[in-house]
Amino acid sequence: MERDIKIIDENSEYYPENLRLIANRPKQLYCAGDLKLLNSTSIAVIGSRKYTIYGKNVASMIGSTLAQAGVPVVSGLAGGIDTFAHEGVLSVDGGRPIAVLGTGIDRPYPKKNAKLYERVLEAGLIVSEYPPEFEGAPYSFPARNRIIAGLCTSLVVIEANFKSGSLITCQFAMDQGKTVYAVPGNINSQFSMGTNLLLRDGATPLVVIDDLIADIKKDNLPTLEDKAASLGEDERAIFFVIARNDGCSVDYISHELNIKSSKVNAILTVLEIKGYVTTFGGKAYLSK
């Protein structure tokens, strides 16, 4: 894809207002993609390059849920949690990812994320304070974390060990007066040591994703009718039975709607693929 790189300085109408408020703000940004996202109300989702399956699933789920709610998501295009957050956003039509690089605007890092870079560029925005062809340096990746924290309204850290760079980003966000959410993790896992310490020290536990959306959209949360607007007739019927009962079995749905269990199972599979429901312990629940 051809990259139309723009240089945004402090005199530009596109320069992010949030960045004007931070210490050591970048004097200019190199940007490619939708410049309007620079001043959007967004949430950052970050975490370690090393991860567990739990962390991967949570990052993808948060990314897709925020995208469904129309909330842009900021992350760093790094391996691990950042990658899965971006992919979760991109799994939703109209999802708007924002990637902040520690390398030049034309240098995705790690290189294995080159295809993900192109997908983010097509759907959203790539940002760097470094010029094209800059390969990155030990100082540039910690430095870009202040931009990730600066662009967002609030920040979520999913998995981070005791010395993770994600904790640097959290400190920037706290210094900027942003709400920092931490996803609770296994106390025996090295991948959750940093996040659990954040919780001990006053970060907000993220246990219900709707809380995160409410923080940014306040009273503008999508209703169940909004969420079900694009569903077919049988899909909608099953969706609302699950919503009314806060989760229920296939047999219950079949009895309520007089639909064969085999058909209910087939529709639930479609709804799960679309991200509307999840199944656990023999019951179906609405995805949050």
C-alpha positions as CSV (number, residue, x, y, z in Angstrom):
1,M,0.0,0.0,0.0
2,E,1.3,3.5,-0.8
3,R,2.0,5.4,2.3
4,D,0.9,9.1,2.4
5,I,3.0,10.3,5.3
6,K,2.1,13.6,6.9
7,I,4.2,15.6,9.3
8,I,2.1,17.1,12.1
9,D,3.7,19.8,14.2
10,E,2.4,21.8,17.1
11,N,0.9,24.4,14.9
12,S,-1.2,21.9,13.0
13,E,-5.0,21.6,13.5
14,Y,-4.4,17.9,13.7
15,Y,-1.9,18.0,16.6
16,P,-3.5,16.0,19.4
17,E,-4.8,18.3,22.2
18,N,-4.1,15.6,24.8
19,L,-0.4,15.6,23.8
20,R,-0.2,19.4,24.4
21,L,-0.7,18.6,28.1
22,I,2.0,16.1,28.6
23,A,5.6,16.7,29.7
24,N,8.2,16.4,27.0
25,R,5.6,16.3,24.3
26,P,6.8,15.5,20.7
27,K,7.4,18.6,18.6
28,Q,6.2,16.8,15.6
29,L,4.5,13.5,14.6
30,Y,4.9,11.5,11.4
31,C,1.5,10.0,10.6
32,A,0.0,7.8,8.0
33,G,-3.8,7.0,7.8
34,D,-6.8,8.8,9.2
35,L,-5.5,12.0,10.8
36,K,-8.9,12.6,12.5
37,L,-8.1,9.8,14.9
38,L,-5.4,11.8,16.4
39,N,-8.0,13.8,18.4
40,S,-10.5,10.9,18.9
41,T,-11.6,9.7,22.3
42,S,-9.7,6.4,22.5
43,I,-8.6,3.7,24.9
44,A,-5.1,2.2,25.0
45,V,-4.7,-1.5,25.4
46,I,-1.2,-2.7,26.2
47,G,0.7,-5.6,27.7
48,S,3.8,-7.8,27.5
49,R,5.4,-9.3,24.4
50,K,5.3,-12.6,26.4
51,Y,1.8,-13.8,27.1
52,T,-0.5,-16.6,28.1
53,I,-3.5,-17.9,26.2
54,Y,-5.6,-16.1,28.8
55,G,-3.9,-12.8,28.0
56,K,-4.2,-13.4,24.3
57,N,-7.9,-14.0,24.5
58,V,-8.6,-11.1,26.8
59,A,-6.6,-8.7,24.5
60,S,-8.5,-9.8,21.5
61,M,-11.9,-9.6,23.3
62,I,-11.3,-6.1,24.6
63,G,-10.1,-5.0,21.2
64,S,-13.2,-6.3,19.4
65,T,-15.6,-5.2,22.1
66,L,-14.3,-1.6,22.0
67,A,-14.4,-1.7,18.2
68,Q,-18.1,-2.8,18.3
69,A,-18.8,0.2,20.6
70,G,-17.1,2.5,18.1
71,V,-14.1,3.3,20.4
72,P,-10.7,3.6,18.7
73,V,-8.0,1.6,20.3
74,V,-4.4,2.7,20.8
75,S,-1.5,0.2,21.1
76,G,2.1,-0.2,20.1
77,L,2.1,-2.8,17.3
78,A,4.6,-4.8,19.4
79,G,4.4,-8.6,19.6
80,G,2.2,-10.3,22.1
81,I,-0.6,-8.4,23.8
82,D,-0.4,-5.3,21.5
83,T,-0.7,-7.5,18.4
84,F,-3.8,-9.3,19.7
85,A,-5.5,-6.0,20.7
86,H,-4.9,-4.7,17.2
87,E,-6.2,-7.9,15.7
88,G,-9.3,-7.8,17.9
89,V,-10.1,-4.3,16.6
90,L,-9.5,-5.3,13.0
91,S,-11.9,-8.3,13.4
92,V,-14.8,-5.9,13.5
93,D,-16.0,-4.0,10.4
94,G,-15.3,-0.4,11.0
95,G,-12.8,-1.0,13.8
96,R,-10.4,1.8,14.2
97,P,-6.9,0.9,15.4
98,I,-4.1,3.4,16.2
99,A,-0.5,2.1,16.3
100,V,2.3,4.2,17.9
101,L,5.7,3.1,16.8
102,G,9.1,3.3,18.4
103,T,10.7,3.1,15.0
104,G,10.3,5.3,11.9
105,I,6.8,5.7,10.4
106,D,7.7,3.3,7.6
107,R,9.4,0.6,9.8
108,P,7.0,-1.8,11.4
109,Y,8.6,-3.6,14.4
110,P,8.8,-6.5,14.8
111,K,9.2,-7.2,11.1
112,K,6.8,-10.2,11.4
113,N,4.0,-7.6,12.0
114,A,4.5,-6.0,8.6
115,K,1.1,-7.4,7.3
116,L,-0.6,-6.2,10.5
117,Y,1.0,-2.8,10.0
118,E,-0.6,-2.6,6.5
119,R,-4.0,-3.6,7.9
120,V,-3.8,-1.0,10.7
121,L,-2.8,1.6,8.1
122,E,-5.8,0.8,5.9
123,A,-8.3,0.8,8.7
124,G,-6.9,3.4,11.1
125,L,-3.7,5.4,11.9
126,I,0.0,4.8,12.2
127,V,1.9,7.4,14.4
128,S,5.6,7.9,15.1
129,E,7.8,10.8,16.3
130,Y,10.6,9.3,14.3
131,P,11.3,10.0,10.6
132,P,11.2,7.4,7.9
133,E,14.0,4.8,7.8
134,F,14.8,5.1,11.5
135,E,15.2,1.5,12.7
136,G,14.6,2.2,16.4
137,A,17.0,2.4,19.4
138,P,17.0,1.4,23.0
139,Y,15.6,4.8,24.0
140,S,12.9,5.1,21.4
141,F,10.6,2.3,22.6
142,P,10.2,3.6,26.2
143,A,9.9,7.1,24.8
144,R,7.0,6.2,22.5
145,N,5.1,5.0,25.6
146,R,4.4,8.6,26.7
147,I,2.6,9.1,23.3
148,I,0.5,6.0,23.8
149,A,-0.5,7.2,27.2
150,G,-1.0,10.8,26.0
151,L,-3.3,9.9,23.1
152,C,-5.8,7.8,25.1
153,T,-8.5,8.8,27.5
154,S,-7.9,5.7,29.7
155,L,-5.5,2.8,29.5
156,V,-5.8,-1.0,30.0
157,V,-2.9,-3.2,30.8
158,I,-3.6,-6.9,30.4
159,E,-0.4,-8.9,31.2
160,A,2.9,-7.4,32.4
161,N,5.8,-8.9,34.4
162,F,7.6,-7.0,37.1
163,K,10.0,-5.2,34.7
164,S,7.6,-4.8,31.7
165,G,7.8,-1.7,29.6
166,S,4.0,-1.6,29.9
167,L,4.5,-0.4,33.5
168,I,6.3,2.6,32.1
169,T,3.3,3.4,30.0
170,C,1.0,3.0,33.0
171,Q,3.2,5.5,35.0
172,F,3.0,8.0,32.2
173,A,-0.8,7.6,32.1
174,M,-1.1,8.0,35.9
175,D,1.1,11.1,35.8
176,Q,-1.2,12.5,33.1
177,G,-4.3,11.9,35.3
178,K,-5.7,9.1,33.2
179,T,-7.6,6.1,34.6
180,V,-5.5,2.9,34.5
181,Y,-7.3,-0.4,34.4
182,A,-5.5,-3.6,35.1
183,V,-6.8,-7.1,34.3
184,P,-6.4,-9.4,37.3
185,G,-4.2,-12.4,36.7
186,N,-3.0,-15.6,38.3
187,I,-1.0,-14.7,41.3
188,N,1.4,-17.6,40.5
189,S,2.0,-16.3,37.0
190,Q,5.1,-14.2,36.2
191,F,3.1,-12.7,33.3
192,S,0.6,-11.1,35.8
193,M,3.0,-10.0,38.5
194,G,3.1,-6.4,37.2
195,T,-0.6,-6.1,36.7
196,N,-1.4,-7.5,40.1
197,L,1.0,-5.1,41.7
198,L,-0.7,-2.2,39.9
199,L,-4.0,-3.4,41.4
200,R,-2.4,-3.5,44.8
201,D,-1.2,0.1,44.3
202,G,-4.5,1.5,43.3
203,A,-5.2,0.7,39.6
204,T,-8.8,0.0,38.7
205,P,-9.6,-3.7,38.3
206,L,-11.1,-4.5,34.9
207,V,-13.7,-7.2,35.5
208,V,-16.5,-6.1,33.3
209,I,-15.7,-4.6,29.9
210,D,-18.8,-2.5,29.8
211,D,-17.3,-0.5,32.7
212,L,-14.5,0.4,30.4
213,I,-16.8,1.6,27.7
214,A,-19.0,3.5,30.2
215,D,-15.8,5.3,31.3
216,I,-15.4,6.7,27.8
217,K,-18.9,6.9,26.5
218,K,-20.8,7.6,29.7
219,D,-24.5,7.4,29.0
220,N,-24.0,6.5,25.3
221,L,-23.6,2.8,25.7
222,P,-25.3,0.9,22.8
223,T,-28.6,-0.7,23.8
224,L,-29.5,-4.4,23.2
225,E,-31.6,-3.2,20.3
226,D,-28.6,-1.4,18.9
227,K,-26.4,-4.5,19.2
228,A,-29.0,-6.7,17.6
229,A,-29.9,-4.4,14.8
230,S,-28.0,-6.3,12.1
231,L,-29.1,-9.8,13.2
232,G,-31.5,-12.0,11.3
233,E,-34.9,-12.9,12.8
234,D,-34.0,-16.2,14.5
235,E,-30.6,-14.7,15.6
236,R,-32.4,-11.8,17.3
237,A,-34.9,-14.1,19.0
238,I,-32.1,-16.2,20.5
239,F,-30.0,-13.1,21.4
240,F,-32.9,-11.6,23.4
241,V,-33.8,-14.9,25.2
242,I,-30.2,-15.1,26.4
243,A,-30.2,-11.4,27.4
244,R,-33.5,-11.8,29.4
245,N,-32.1,-14.8,31.3
246,D,-28.5,-13.7,31.7
247,G,-27.4,-16.9,30.0
248,C,-29.3,-20.1,29.4
249,S,-29.0,-23.6,28.0
250,V,-29.8,-24.8,24.4
251,D,-32.7,-26.8,25.7
252,Y,-34.2,-23.7,27.4
253,I,-33.9,-21.6,24.2
254,S,-35.3,-24.5,22.1
255,H,-38.4,-24.7,24.5
256,E,-38.9,-20.9,24.7
257,L,-38.8,-20.4,20.9
258,N,-40.1,-23.7,19.7
259,I,-37.0,-24.2,17.6
260,K,-35.2,-27.5,17.3
261,S,-32.0,-27.9,19.4
262,S,-30.0,-28.6,16.3
263,K,-31.0,-25.3,14.8
264,V,-30.4,-23.4,18.0
265,N,-26.9,-24.9,18.2
266,A,-26.2,-23.8,14.6
267,I,-27.4,-20.3,15.2
268,L,-25.4,-20.0,18.4
269,T,-22.3,-21.0,16.5
270,V,-22.9,-18.2,14.1
271,L,-23.6,-15.7,16.9
272,E,-20.4,-16.8,18.6
273,I,-18.3,-16.2,15.5
274,K,-19.9,-12.8,15.1
275,G,-18.9,-12.0,18.7
276,Y,-22.5,-11.7,20.1
277,V,-22.5,-14.7,22.4
278,T,-20.1,-16.9,24.2
279,T,-20.6,-20.5,25.5
280,F,-19.4,-21.9,28.8
281,G,-20.4,-24.8,31.0
282,G,-23.2,-25.9,28.6
283,K,-24.8,-22.4,28.6
284,A,-24.8,-19.4,26.2
285,Y,-24.1,-15.9,27.5
286,L,-24.0,-12.5,25.8
287,S,-20.5,-11.3,25.1
288,K,-19.6,-8.2,27.1
